[in-house]
Amino acid sequence: MTSQTCCQGAISRPGRPPGPDSTRRDRLSLKQCLPLIFSLLLAIPGLSADADAPRGAFKGAVDTSHPTWFKESFLDFEEDIADAAANGRRLVLYFFQDGCPYCNALVEHNFTQPDITKTMREKFDLVAINIWGDREVIQVGGQVFSEKDLAEALKIQYTPTLLFFNEQRRVVLRLNGYQPPDTFRTALEFVHTRKEATGSFTHYLEQLGTKSWSQDLISESFFISPPYDLRPGSNKPLAVFFEQPVCQACEAFHARVLNNPTVRRLITQYDVVQLGLWAKTPLITPSDDQTTARQWAETLAIGFTPTVVLFDVEGREVMRLEASFRTFHTQGILRYVLSGSYRKQPSFQRYLSAHADHLREQGYDVDIFSYDSPISRNGKLADPE
């Protein structure tokens, strides 16, 4: 795989007023050249090209063999949904890309768990879609797309992304990014037992009793204090952390990702609020609604902790970090929103590919699946601004 991969104060928000390789370049199409073009457009402050520096290494990509029990589909999704329903199953679309280490984790960590594999084979038909692929697919409603155009139309920003369909051809659950086995089991249970008929996935998680009132959330120095008036007014974008106690993924995120110097430098350029997923903490949302953390999480359909929802300075949601991301992708997501690059390049995958290519042109090594050394030079951790 190339670098085109995955892969207590009186005020709340500070500042608010009071009250592919060079040997093949000559044969690339314009669309294939987009990552290189954007790498030139998306200049990174503080980086200066060194003509004598060797091109940096690209690490962390992993090739994956998909299990043989994946459905061999003609890629007519209405037909696939009907076939699945006739056999008491439901259709799952699995969006992947070659070399994606998070896709590899789904296959080699989740799909090697006997109970998960049994549930997938008995309760679901899983169809794999390559987000850069050219196969023709027929979407629900009869529209014809290529795989990559469908991924763009559905705003697939992360791989793996899984879409679960019901018998009425509606998506009842969407998982954006890799979910570890325990969370993935819960998602499968929600869909195959038809629990969407009784409420949202967030509500289902609450009913499972996974919440804890006896322990505190993990604190960080950059979290701002209540009261939480999150309406626009600051000159910073807003990052809202939804977390819960007794959360292994939250602990790993704080200990292994948020401690990275570059991540900390980037996150402090946001106004950052931490909310308990089940808490009754009062707040005013960016859209001027008075609510509680718990109710807002339900409205936003938060189904994984930690989830970080990123808003621009106008109070519009830009994107979410809602999966088990490691350090390079977390840095990329934060930088993507901070720089405003999402306004010029709506595909985060293309942005991240261009960013990785630009770093490597400067002689930096990029490891997309490392916690500790996502960007390095001469074996030392680097923080290119």
C-alpha positions as CSV (number, residue, x, y, z in Angstrom):
1,M,0.0,0.0,0.0
2,T,1.2,3.6,-0.7
3,S,0.6,6.4,1.7
4,Q,-3.0,6.7,0.4
5,T,-4.3,5.1,3.5
6,C,-6.5,5.2,5.9
7,C,-5.3,5.0,7.0
8,Q,-15.1,27.0,37.4
9,G,-15.5,29.9,35.5
10,A,-18.0,32.5,34.6
11,I,-17.3,31.9,30.9
12,S,-17.3,28.6,29.1
13,R,-15.5,29.0,25.8
14,P,-12.5,31.3,26.1
15,G,-12.9,34.4,24.1
16,R,-16.7,34.4,24.1
17,P,-18.2,37.9,24.7
18,P,-19.7,38.4,28.1
19,G,-23.3,37.5,28.7
20,P,2.2,5.6,-5.6
21,D,6.0,5.7,-6.5
22,S,7.8,8.1,-8.9
23,T,8.5,5.4,-11.5
24,R,4.8,5.2,-12.3
25,R,3.9,8.9,-12.1
26,D,3.9,9.4,-15.8
27,R,1.1,6.8,-16.2
28,L,-1.2,8.1,-13.4
29,S,-4.6,9.5,-14.2
30,L,-5.6,13.0,-13.0
31,K,-7.8,11.5,-10.3
32,Q,-4.9,9.3,-9.1
33,C,-2.7,12.4,-9.0
34,L,-5.1,14.3,-6.7
35,P,-3.2,13.3,-3.5
36,L,0.0,14.7,-4.9
37,I,-1.8,17.8,-6.1
38,F,-3.3,18.4,-2.7
39,S,0.1,17.8,-1.0
40,L,1.3,20.9,-2.8
41,L,-1.8,22.9,-2.0
42,L,-2.0,22.0,1.6
43,A,1.2,23.7,2.8
44,I,2.2,22.8,6.3
45,P,3.7,25.7,8.3
46,G,7.2,25.1,9.5
47,L,8.2,22.5,7.0
48,S,10.9,23.5,4.5
49,A,11.9,21.1,1.7
50,D,15.4,19.7,1.9
51,A,16.5,18.7,-1.6
52,D,19.2,16.5,-0.2
53,A,16.9,14.7,2.3
54,P,16.0,11.1,1.4
55,R,12.3,10.4,1.1
56,G,10.9,9.2,4.4
57,A,9.7,5.7,5.0
58,F,6.0,4.7,5.1
59,K,5.2,2.2,7.7
60,G,2.2,0.5,9.3
61,A,0.3,-0.7,6.2
62,V,-0.9,-4.3,6.3
63,D,-2.3,-6.4,3.6
64,T,-5.3,-8.4,4.6
65,S,-7.0,-11.5,3.2
66,H,-10.7,-11.4,3.7
67,P,-12.4,-14.5,5.0
68,T,-14.0,-16.9,2.5
69,W,-17.4,-16.5,4.2
70,F,-17.8,-12.9,2.9
71,K,-20.7,-12.8,0.5
72,E,-19.9,-13.0,-3.2
73,S,-22.2,-10.3,-4.4
74,F,-23.3,-8.9,-7.8
75,L,-23.3,-5.6,-6.0
76,D,-27.0,-4.9,-6.4
77,F,-27.8,-3.9,-2.8
78,E,-31.6,-4.2,-3.0
79,E,-31.2,-7.7,-4.2
80,D,-28.6,-8.4,-1.5
81,I,-31.0,-7.1,1.2
82,A,-33.8,-9.2,-0.1
83,D,-31.6,-12.3,-0.2
84,A,-30.4,-11.8,3.3
85,A,-34.0,-11.2,4.6
86,A,-35.2,-14.4,2.9
87,N,-32.6,-16.3,5.0
88,G,-33.3,-14.4,8.3
89,R,-30.1,-12.3,8.0
90,R,-29.3,-8.7,7.4
91,L,-26.9,-7.0,4.9
92,V,-23.7,-5.4,6.0
93,L,-21.6,-3.2,3.7
94,Y,-18.0,-3.2,4.7
95,F,-15.9,-0.4,3.3
96,F,-12.2,-1.1,3.2
97,Q,-8.9,-0.1,1.5
98,D,-5.8,-2.1,0.6
99,G,-3.2,-2.0,3.3
100,C,-5.4,-0.5,6.0
101,P,-4.2,-1.7,9.4
102,Y,-7.6,-0.9,11.0
103,C,-9.3,-3.2,8.5
104,N,-6.7,-5.8,9.3
105,A,-7.5,-5.5,13.0
106,L,-11.2,-6.0,12.2
107,V,-10.4,-9.2,10.2
108,E,-7.6,-10.6,12.4
109,H,-8.8,-9.5,15.8
110,N,-12.6,-9.4,15.6
111,F,-13.3,-12.0,13.0
112,T,-11.1,-14.5,14.6
113,Q,-13.2,-14.5,17.7
114,P,-15.4,-17.7,17.5
115,D,-18.5,-16.0,18.8
116,I,-18.2,-13.0,16.5
117,T,-17.6,-15.2,13.5
118,K,-20.5,-17.4,14.3
119,T,-22.8,-14.4,14.7
120,M,-21.6,-12.8,11.4
121,R,-22.0,-16.0,9.5
122,E,-25.5,-16.9,10.9
123,K,-27.0,-13.4,11.2
124,F,-25.5,-11.3,8.4
125,D,-24.4,-11.2,4.8
126,L,-21.2,-9.1,4.6
127,V,-20.3,-7.5,1.3
128,A,-16.8,-5.8,0.9
129,I,-16.5,-2.5,-0.9
130,N,-13.1,-1.0,-1.8
131,I,-13.3,2.7,-1.3
132,W,-10.9,3.2,-4.3
133,G,-12.4,0.4,-6.4
134,D,-14.0,0.7,-9.9
135,R,-16.5,-2.1,-9.8
136,E,-20.1,-1.0,-10.6
137,V,-22.5,-1.1,-7.7
138,I,-26.3,-0.6,-7.7
139,Q,-27.2,1.4,-4.6
140,V,-30.5,1.2,-2.8
141,G,-32.9,3.2,-5.0
142,G,-31.4,1.9,-8.2
143,Q,-28.6,4.5,-8.6
144,V,-25.4,3.2,-10.2
145,F,-22.0,4.1,-8.9
146,S,-18.5,2.9,-9.0
147,E,-17.2,1.7,-5.6
148,K,-15.1,4.8,-5.1
149,D,-18.0,7.1,-6.1
150,L,-20.3,5.3,-3.7
151,A,-17.8,5.8,-0.9
152,E,-17.6,9.5,-1.7
153,A,-21.4,9.8,-1.9
154,L,-21.8,8.1,1.5
155,K,-19.1,10.3,3.0
156,I,-16.9,7.4,4.0
157,Q,-14.0,9.1,5.9
158,Y,-12.6,6.1,7.7
159,T,-11.9,2.4,7.0
160,P,-13.3,0.1,8.0
161,T,-16.8,1.6,7.9
162,L,-19.7,-0.8,8.3
163,L,-23.3,0.0,7.3
164,F,-26.0,-2.4,8.7
165,F,-29.3,-2.5,6.7
166,N,-32.7,-3.6,7.8
167,E,-35.3,-5.4,5.7
168,Q,-36.8,-2.0,4.7
169,R,-33.5,-1.1,3.1
170,R,-32.6,1.5,5.7
171,V,-29.3,1.8,7.6
172,V,-30.0,1.0,11.2
173,L,-26.4,1.3,12.4
174,R,-23.2,2.8,11.0
175,L,-19.8,2.1,12.5
176,N,-17.2,4.6,11.4
177,G,-13.8,3.2,12.0
178,Y,-12.4,0.2,13.9
179,Q,-14.3,-1.0,17.0
180,P,-12.6,-3.4,19.4
181,P,-14.2,-6.8,19.9
182,D,-16.3,-6.0,22.9
183,T,-17.9,-2.9,21.3
184,F,-18.3,-4.8,18.1
185,R,-20.2,-7.6,19.8
186,T,-22.6,-5.1,21.3
187,A,-23.2,-3.6,17.9
188,L,-23.9,-7.0,16.3
189,E,-26.3,-7.8,19.1
190,F,-28.2,-4.5,18.7
191,V,-28.7,-5.2,15.0
192,H,-29.4,-8.9,14.7
193,T,-31.9,-8.7,17.6
194,R,-33.7,-5.8,15.9
195,K,-33.3,-3.5,18.9
196,E,-33.5,-0.4,16.7
197,A,-37.2,-0.9,17.0
198,T,-37.0,0.1,20.7
199,G,-34.6,3.0,20.4
200,S,-31.2,4.2,19.3
201,F,-27.9,2.5,19.8
202,T,-27.0,5.0,22.4
203,H,-30.2,4.2,24.4
204,Y,-29.4,0.5,24.0
205,L,-25.9,1.0,25.4
206,E,-27.4,2.8,28.4
207,Q,-29.9,0.0,29.0
208,L,-27.1,-2.5,29.1
209,G,-25.9,-0.9,32.4
210,T,-22.4,-0.3,31.2
211,K,-22.4,3.2,32.8
212,S,-20.8,3.8,36.2
213,W,-21.5,6.6,38.6
214,S,-18.9,5.7,41.1
215,Q,-15.7,6.7,39.3
216,D,-14.5,10.0,37.7
217,L,-13.6,10.6,34.1
218,I,-10.0,11.0,33.2
219,S,-9.0,14.6,33.6
220,E,-6.8,16.6,31.3
221,S,-5.4,20.1,31.8
222,F,-6.9,21.4,28.5
223,F,-10.5,20.6,29.4
224,I,-12.4,23.8,30.2
225,S,-14.6,24.1,33.2
226,P,-18.4,24.5,33.4
227,P,-20.8,26.1,32.9
228,Y,-20.8,24.9,29.3
229,D,-22.1,27.5,26.9
230,L,-20.9,26.1,23.6
231,R,-22.5,28.6,21.3
232,P,-20.1,30.2,18.7
233,G,-18.1,33.2,20.0
234,S,-14.6,31.9,20.4
235,N,-11.9,32.2,17.7
236,K,-11.2,28.5,18.3
237,P,-12.9,25.4,16.9
238,L,-14.6,23.2,19.5
239,A,-13.8,19.6,20.5
240,V,-16.3,17.8,22.6
241,F,-15.1,14.6,24.3
242,F,-17.9,12.1,25.2
243,E,-16.4,9.6,27.6
244,Q,-17.5,7.3,30.4
245,P,-15.8,5.8,33.5
246,V,-14.5,2.2,33.4
247,C,-13.7,2.5,29.7
248,Q,-10.6,0.7,28.4
249,A,-10.6,2.6,25.1
250,C,-10.8,5.9,26.9
251,E,-7.8,4.9,29.1
252,A,-5.8,3.9,26.1
253,F,-6.7,7.1,24.2
254,H,-5.6,9.3,27.1
255,A,-2.4,7.3,28.0
256,R,-1.2,6.5,24.5
257,V,-2.6,9.1,22.1
258,L,-3.3,12.3,24.0
259,N,0.1,12.2,25.7
260,N,1.8,12.5,22.3
261,P,3.4,16.0,22.1
262,T,2.0,16.8,18.7
263,V,-1.5,15.7,19.6
264,R,-1.4,17.9,22.7
265,R,-0.1,20.9,20.8
266,L,-3.0,20.5,18.3
267,I,-5.7,19.9,20.8
268,T,-4.8,23.0,22.8
269,Q,-5.7,25.0,19.7
270,Y,-9.3,24.0,20.3
271,D,-11.8,24.8,23.1
272,V,-12.1,21.3,24.6
273,V,-15.0,20.1,26.7
274,Q,-15.3,16.7,28.4
275,L,-18.8,15.3,29.0
276,G,-19.9,12.1,30.6
277,L,-22.0,10.0,28.2
278,W,-24.7,9.4,30.8
279,A,-24.2,12.6,32.8
280,K,-27.0,15.1,33.5
281,T,-24.5,18.0,33.1
282,P,-26.5,21.1,31.8
283,L,-25.1,22.8,28.7
284,I,-26.0,25.0,25.8
285,T,-25.1,23.4,22.4
286,P,-23.5,25.1,19.5
287,S,-26.9,25.3,17.9
288,D,-28.3,27.2,21.0
289,D,-30.3,24.3,22.5
290,Q,-30.4,24.0,26.3
291,T,-30.0,20.3,27.2
292,T,-27.9,17.9,29.2
293,A,-24.8,15.8,28.2
294,R,-26.9,12.7,28.3
295,Q,-29.7,14.1,26.1
296,W,-27.2,15.6,23.6
297,A,-25.3,12.3,23.3
298,E,-28.6,10.7,22.4
299,T,-29.4,13.4,19.8
300,L,-25.9,13.0,18.3
301,A,-26.2,9.2,18.3
302,I,-23.0,8.7,20.2
303,G,-22.3,5.0,20.2
304,F,-18.7,4.6,21.2
305,T,-16.5,6.1,23.9
306,P,-14.4,8.0,23.6
307,T,-16.0,10.0,20.8
308,V,-14.6,13.4,20.0
309,V,-17.0,15.7,18.0
310,L,-15.3,18.6,16.2
311,F,-17.1,21.8,15.4
312,D,-15.8,24.8,13.5
313,V,-15.9,28.3,14.8
314,E,-19.4,28.8,13.4
315,G,-20.6,25.9,15.5
316,R,-21.1,23.5,12.6
317,E,-20.0,19.9,13.2
318,V,-17.2,19.0,10.8
319,M,-16.3,15.4,11.7
320,R,-15.9,12.9,14.5
321,L,-13.2,10.8,16.0
322,E,-15.4,7.8,17.0
323,A,-13.3,4.7,16.9
324,S,-10.0,3.2,18.1
325,F,-7.6,5.6,16.3
326,R,-3.9,5.7,16.9
327,T,-1.7,8.7,16.9
328,F,-1.1,9.6,13.3
329,H,-4.8,9.5,12.4
330,T,-5.7,11.5,15.5
331,Q,-3.1,14.1,14.6
332,G,-4.4,14.2,11.0
333,I,-8.1,14.6,12.1
334,L,-7.2,17.5,14.5
335,R,-5.0,19.2,11.8
336,Y,-7.7,18.7,9.1
337,V,-10.2,20.7,11.0
338,L,-7.9,23.3,12.5
339,S,-6.4,24.1,9.1
340,G,-9.8,24.4,7.4
341,S,-8.6,21.9,4.8
342,Y,-12.0,20.2,4.9
343,R,-13.4,23.2,3.1
344,K,-11.1,22.5,0.1
345,Q,-10.8,18.8,0.3
346,P,-13.9,17.0,1.5
347,S,-12.2,13.6,1.5
348,F,-10.2,13.1,4.7
349,Q,-8.5,10.0,3.2
350,R,-7.2,12.1,0.3
351,Y,-6.1,14.8,2.7
352,L,-4.3,12.4,5.0
353,S,-2.6,10.7,2.0
354,A,-1.4,14.1,0.8
355,H,-0.2,15.1,4.3
356,A,1.8,11.8,4.6
357,D,3.3,12.3,1.2
358,H,4.3,15.8,2.1
359,L,6.0,14.7,5.3
360,R,7.9,12.0,3.5
361,E,9.1,14.4,0.9
362,Q,10.8,16.3,3.8
363,G,12.5,13.1,4.9
364,Y,10.2,12.3,7.8
365,D,9.2,8.6,8.4
366,V,5.4,8.1,8.8
367,D,4.0,5.1,10.7
368,I,0.2,5.1,10.5
369,F,-0.3,2.4,13.1
370,S,2.2,3.5,15.8
371,Y,1.2,4.9,19.1
372,D,4.7,6.2,20.0
373,S,6.4,7.2,16.8
374,P,3.8,8.3,14.2
375,I,6.2,10.8,12.7
376,S,10.0,10.5,13.2
377,R,13.3,11.5,11.7
378,N,16.6,9.6,12.1
379,G,14.8,7.4,14.7
380,K,13.7,10.3,16.8
381,L,10.1,11.4,17.4
382,A,9.4,14.6,15.4
383,D,6.7,17.3,15.5
384,P,6.8,19.1,12.2
385,E,4.4,22.1,12.5
